[in-house]
Amino acid sequence: MQFTISREALLKPLQMVSGVVERRQTLPVLSNVLLVLKDRELSLTGTDLEVELIGRATIEGSSKAGEITVPARKLLDICKSLGDDSQLEISVVDNKLKLKSGRSRFTLTTLPASEFPNVDEEPDTFSITITQAKLRELLDATSFAMAQQDVRYYLNGMLFEVGADYLRVVATDGHRLAMETLNLATTVTDTQQLILPRKGIMELTRLLSDEGGDIELTFGQNHIRAAIPEFTFTSKLVDGKFPDYNRVLPKGGDRLLTGDCQELRQAFARASILSNEKYRGVRVNLSNGEMRILANNPEQEEAEEVVSVEYEAEALEIGFNVSYLIDVLSTLTSDKVKITLSDPNSSALLEADEGSDALYVVMPMRL
């Protein structure tokens, strides 16, 4: 294997692919990146057995085909440390990767490409095409509500629900829920539900750019594949049943509140400074035209914020985890937020006043 490539052309795919590679691996080959050169196309593959990412670069000039795996982190650090307009001469000699650039020389250990795990190919069931910007918007609006290390493993990911004319994404950690729906014509006849793992969502979000064109998402029995010209991303799906989110959505709330997103977020953020560090609870008192936010902690410290809101229903006192409210208000892109409540023991439904279909549910706290 032998080729010459500019630092710039190698660095971008290498950075993306290295993000998938875990530092602590049980199998040594999993901390490596697979380099395959064939027909003047260099492909770089990284995997942790759950998520796989393939990046591509075109090779100019003379080259010799071949395949090998090299330590991902070391190769990336070398590329980063070289000058911006460096040319890299890469060759494999006696099972070592030799890299030359200007007056710098590096020799890296390798492992045979045959040891690198393949993602099992399986028949695809259906695919959808969506713009990268729109998919990124959906993921950004909901991914914060995914659980992190919940024993209910199906919550450590995001539900993709595909119907004949829509794509819906839902994330929940059991205390709050985020959901957004996009009108989209698909080839699906029966509604399909699939759960993507948390790491898959994070890596997929990194791939998407607002200027990029369309991305094709292909779903199989056990995997999802996303393809754009420079990258192919594959992730295993979570084998589990996602909770019925329709049962979580509050119905029949009769107390409606509208407020300024920015103002409310800042008031909650200030109050949160003196909330209990462990439980993060704040008390919200609603009365005609105003919201009072009260926080205190075991050190007997207190915070009080008063915000003008549009609210004309009867007075209400309700407790919330302040972090959950701040997360939603930070995600909403509208100027105003609409909050629907019914009583102190029922969840609050938050949504943008206009311009977005995203719905957010936050459970109340007993204080």
C-alpha positions in Angstrom: 0.0 0.0 0.0 1.4 3.4 -0.9 -0.1 6.9 -1.6 0.4 10.6 -1.2 -2.3 12.8 0.2 -2.6 16.4 1.6 -2.9 16.8 5.3 -6.2 18.6 4.9 -7.8 15.8 2.8 -6.9 13.2 5.4 -7.6 15.1 8.5 -11.3 15.7 8.2 -12.4 12.1 7.6 -9.8 10.9 10.2 -11.2 13.3 12.9 -14.8 12.1 12.3 -13.9 8.4 12.2 -11.7 8.7 15.3 -14.7 10.0 17.3 -16.3 6.6 17.0 -13.1 4.7 18.2 -13.2 4.1 22.0 -9.9 4.7 23.8 -10.3 1.7 26.2 -10.9 -1.4 24.1 -11.1 -5.1 24.9 -9.9 -5.9 21.4 -6.7 -4.1 20.4 -7.9 -3.8 16.8 -10.8 -1.7 17.9 -8.5 1.2 18.8 -7.3 1.1 15.2 -8.7 2.7 12.1 -9.0 0.6 9.0 -7.4 2.1 5.8 -8.4 0.6 2.5 -7.1 2.0 -0.8 -8.8 0.8 -3.9 -9.3 2.5 -7.3 -7.8 5.8 -6.1 -10.4 6.0 -3.2 -9.1 5.8 0.3 -11.7 4.7 2.9 -11.1 5.1 6.7 -13.3 3.0 9.0 -13.7 3.2 12.8 -16.0 1.1 14.9 -16.7 0.1 18.6 -18.9 -2.8 17.5 -22.1 -0.7 18.1 -21.4 2.2 15.8 -19.3 2.2 12.6 -18.3 5.2 10.5 -16.6 5.1 7.1 -15.0 8.3 5.7 -13.7 8.7 2.2 -10.9 10.7 0.4 -9.8 10.7 -3.2 -6.1 10.1 -4.0 -4.3 12.0 -6.7 -1.1 10.8 -8.3 0.4 7.4 -8.3 -0.7 4.9 -5.6 -0.7 1.2 -4.8 -3.8 -0.5 -3.5 -3.9 -2.3 -0.1 -5.5 -2.4 3.3 -4.1 -2.2 6.8 -5.2 -1.0 10.3 -3.2 1.6 12.3 -3.7 3.2 15.8 -6.4 5.9 15.2 -5.4 8.3 18.0 -1.7 8.3 17.1 -2.3 8.8 13.4 -4.8 11.7 14.2 -2.3 13.4 16.6 0.5 13.2 14.0 -1.8 14.7 11.3 -2.9 17.5 13.7 0.7 18.3 14.6 1.9 18.8 11.0 1.8 22.1 9.1 -1.5 23.1 7.3 -0.3 22.6 3.7 1.8 19.5 4.4 1.8 16.6 1.9 1.9 13.1 3.5 3.6 10.2 1.9 2.2 7.0 3.4 3.4 3.5 2.7 3.3 0.1 4.3 6.7 -1.7 4.6 7.2 -4.9 6.6 3.9 -4.6 8.4 4.7 -1.1 9.6 3.1 2.1 8.4 5.6 4.7 7.3 4.5 8.4 7.1 6.8 11.1 5.7 6.1 14.8 5.5 8.8 17.3 4.8 11.6 16.4 7.2 9.4 14.5 9.6 9.3 10.6 9.6 7.0 8.4 11.6 6.7 4.6 11.8 3.5 3.1 13.3 2.6 -0.4 14.3 -0.2 -2.1 12.4 -2.6 -5.0 12.7 -3.9 -7.0 9.7 -7.1 -5.7 8.1 -8.5 -9.3 8.3 -8.8 -8.8 12.1 -11.0 -5.7 11.7 -14.7 -6.5 12.5 -17.3 -6.1 9.8 -20.8 -4.9 10.5 -23.0 -7.8 9.5 -24.8 -7.1 6.3 -28.5 -7.7 6.6 -31.5 -7.0 4.3 -32.8 -3.5 4.4 -36.4 -3.0 5.2 -37.1 0.6 4.2 -35.3 3.9 3.7 -36.2 7.6 4.0 -34.5 10.7 2.5 -34.3 14.0 4.5 -32.2 17.1 4.4 -29.2 17.1 6.7 -30.3 20.5 8.2 -33.8 19.2 9.0 -32.6 16.0 10.6 -30.1 17.9 12.7 -32.9 20.3 13.8 -34.9 17.2 14.9 -32.0 15.7 16.9 -31.0 19.0 18.5 -34.5 19.7 19.6 -34.9 16.3 21.4 -31.6 14.6 22.2 -31.1 16.3 25.5 -34.0 14.3 27.0 -32.3 10.9 26.4 -31.3 9.0 29.5 -27.6 8.5 30.1 -27.0 5.2 32.0 -30.5 4.0 32.9 -31.0 0.4 33.7 -34.0 0.6 31.3 -31.5 0.4 28.4 -34.2 1.3 25.8 -34.3 4.9 27.3 -30.6 5.4 26.6 -31.4 6.2 23.0 -34.0 7.8 20.8 -37.2 6.5 19.2 -37.6 7.0 15.5 -41.2 6.4 14.5 -41.8 6.3 10.7 -45.3 6.4 9.3 -46.7 6.8 5.8 -46.4 10.6 5.9 -44.3 11.5 8.9 -41.1 11.0 10.8 -41.3 11.5 14.6 -38.4 11.4 17.1 -39.0 10.9 20.8 -36.6 10.9 23.7 -37.3 10.5 27.4 -35.5 9.6 30.6 -38.6 8.8 32.6 -38.9 12.3 34.2 -39.2 14.4 31.0 -40.0 13.8 27.4 -39.1 15.6 24.1 -40.8 14.9 20.8 -40.9 16.4 17.3 -42.7 15.4 14.2 -41.8 16.2 10.6 -44.2 15.8 7.7 -42.4 13.5 5.3 -43.7 11.2 2.5 -42.3 7.7 3.0 -42.8 4.2 1.4 -43.9 2.7 4.8 -47.3 1.2 5.0 -47.3 0.1 8.7 -45.9 2.4 11.3 -42.4 1.4 12.2 -40.7 2.1 15.6 -36.9 1.8 16.0 -34.6 2.9 18.8 -31.1 4.3 18.1 -28.6 4.1 20.9 -27.3 7.3 22.5 -23.8 7.1 21.0 -25.3 6.6 17.5 -27.4 9.8 17.9 -24.3 11.8 19.1 -22.1 10.5 16.2 -24.9 11.1 13.6 -25.4 14.7 14.9 -21.7 15.4 14.4 -21.9 14.3 10.7 -24.7 16.6 9.8 -24.1 20.0 8.4 -26.7 22.8 7.7 -25.2 23.4 4.3 -25.1 19.7 3.4 -27.6 18.2 1.0 -29.9 15.2 1.6 -29.1 12.2 3.7 -30.5 8.8 3.2 -31.5 6.8 6.3 -31.8 3.1 5.6 -33.3 0.9 8.3 -32.8 -2.9 8.7 -34.0 -5.3 11.3 -31.0 -4.6 13.6 -29.3 -1.5 12.2 -29.6 1.9 10.7 -27.4 3.2 7.9 -27.0 6.9 7.0 -25.2 7.8 3.7 -23.9 11.2 2.5 -21.2 11.5 -0.2 -18.2 11.7 2.2 -19.4 9.3 4.9 -21.3 6.2 5.6 -22.5 5.7 9.2 -24.0 2.5 10.6 -25.3 1.9 14.0 -26.9 -1.1 15.7 -30.5 -0.5 16.9 -31.5 -1.0 20.6 -33.5 -4.2 21.0 -36.3 -3.2 23.3 -39.8 -1.7 23.5 -40.0 2.1 23.9 -42.7 3.3 26.3 -46.0 4.5 24.9 -45.3 8.2 24.7 -48.9 9.0 24.0 -49.8 8.0 27.5 -47.3 10.5 28.9 -48.6 13.5 26.9 -50.8 15.5 29.3 -54.4 15.7 28.2 -57.0 18.3 29.2 -54.8 20.9 30.8 -56.9 24.0 31.3 -54.4 26.5 32.7 -52.5 28.2 29.9 -49.4 30.3 30.4 -47.4 32.2 27.8 -44.1 33.9 28.6 -40.9 35.1 27.1 -38.4 32.2 26.6 -35.3 34.2 27.3 -36.6 36.0 30.3 -37.9 32.8 31.9 -34.7 30.9 31.1 -32.6 33.6 32.8 -34.9 33.7 35.8 -34.8 29.9 36.3 -31.0 29.9 35.8 -30.6 32.6 38.5 -32.9 30.8 40.9 -31.2 27.5 40.3 -27.9 28.8 41.9 -29.5 28.5 45.3 -31.5 25.4 44.7 -30.7 22.1 46.4 -27.6 20.8 44.5 -28.9 17.2 44.7 -32.6 17.6 43.9 -32.5 20.9 41.9 -36.1 21.6 42.9 -37.8 25.0 42.5 -41.3 26.1 43.5 -43.4 28.0 40.9 -46.3 30.1 42.1 -48.6 31.3 39.4 -51.2 34.1 39.8 -52.8 36.6 37.5 -50.2 38.0 35.1 -47.1 36.8 37.1 -44.9 33.8 37.9 -42.9 33.7 41.1 -40.0 31.3 41.2 -38.7 30.3 44.7 -35.6 28.2 45.4 -33.9 27.3 48.7 -31.2 24.8 49.9 -30.1 23.1 53.1 -27.9 26.0 54.0 -31.0 28.1 54.5 -30.2 30.3 51.4 -33.1 31.5 49.3 -33.8 33.0 45.8 -36.9 34.6 44.5 -37.6 35.7 41.0 -40.8 37.4 39.7 -41.5 37.3 35.9 -44.5 38.9 34.1 -46.4 36.2 32.1 -49.7 35.9 30.3 -51.8 33.9 32.8 -55.4 34.3 33.7 -56.4 31.0 35.3 -56.7 30.4 39.1 -53.6 30.5 41.2 -51.4 27.4 41.2 -48.3 26.2 43.1 -46.2 23.5 41.5 -42.6 22.2 41.9 -40.1 21.3 39.1 -36.6 20.1 38.6 -35.2 23.4 37.4 -32.6 21.8 35.2 -35.3 20.2 33.1 -37.1 23.5 32.5 -33.8 25.3 31.6 -33.0 22.5 29.1 -36.3 23.0 27.3 -36.1 26.8 27.3 -32.5 26.7 26.0 -33.7 24.4 23.1 -36.7 26.3 22.0 -36.0 28.6 19.1 -39.1 30.8 19.4 -39.4 34.1 21.3 -42.3 32.8 23.4 -43.1 29.6 25.2 -46.6 28.2 25.8 -47.0 26.1 29.0 -50.2 24.0 29.7 -50.8 22.9 33.2 -53.7 21.3 35.0 -52.8 20.7 38.7 -49.8 20.4 41.0 -49.5 16.6 40.5 -49.7 16.6 36.7 -47.0 17.0 34.1 -46.5 20.4 32.3 -46.6 20.5 28.5 -44.2 23.1 27.0 -44.2 24.1 23.3 -43.0 26.9 21.2 -45.7 29.6 20.7 -45.2 29.4 17.0 -42.9 28.0 14.3 -42.1 24.5 15.7 -43.9 21.2 16.3 -41.7 20.1 19.2 -43.5 19.1 22.4 -41.9 18.8 25.8 -43.3 17.2 28.9 -41.8 17.8 32.4 -43.0 15.9 35.4 -43.7 17.9 38.6 -41.7 17.4 41.8 -43.0 17.1 45.3 -41.2 19.8 47.4 
